């Protein structure tokens, strides 16, 4: 199989206001194959988000290298990021705009215009099952519906790789089920690679082709469910 993500020796050290150095990520190595759902599982503060933010190019690593689709996130960041759709844990939408207006706004930021933009927005609305609510303002939506629009924004430019940071936090069971089904569809129907962070073992088990368990900034186990059972 071909790797979509390759990470070698990734480290991140932060310096506090009183001069103390904290090593948040301690030499992570991993590879994510094209078309798989790969979950990074660990408790809050384990280093999940810091690791993913380095892979995504949102923060610079202290040491190490990460590539997306063969492009270095440090030396070829624009090419690497063009393959990536980021779906943050925080809802990054304009509440006074409708679902369609939000998607159109972010689509324009990706360089989409005219019929191409309208077609892409239609496709995304259908995928996230909100076509019937497309004209409603986002501030009238439930938390789960907002989360689905948030996911839609990350899909507008048809990325090859989707990064999802704990997307089920704070939503009801019904919408949580919708989000999990959406993740599976991204792989099964569109062949996308999904990098998924969670602190919930049951989510990682249900969704993932492979899982890496991270704690205190280190990968302590990695593999399929069967392989992890043997390791732990």
Order of alpha helices (4+ residues) and beta strands (2+ residues): beta-beta-beta-alpha-beta-beta-alpha-beta-alpha-alpha-alpha-beta-alpha-beta-alpha-beta-beta-alpha
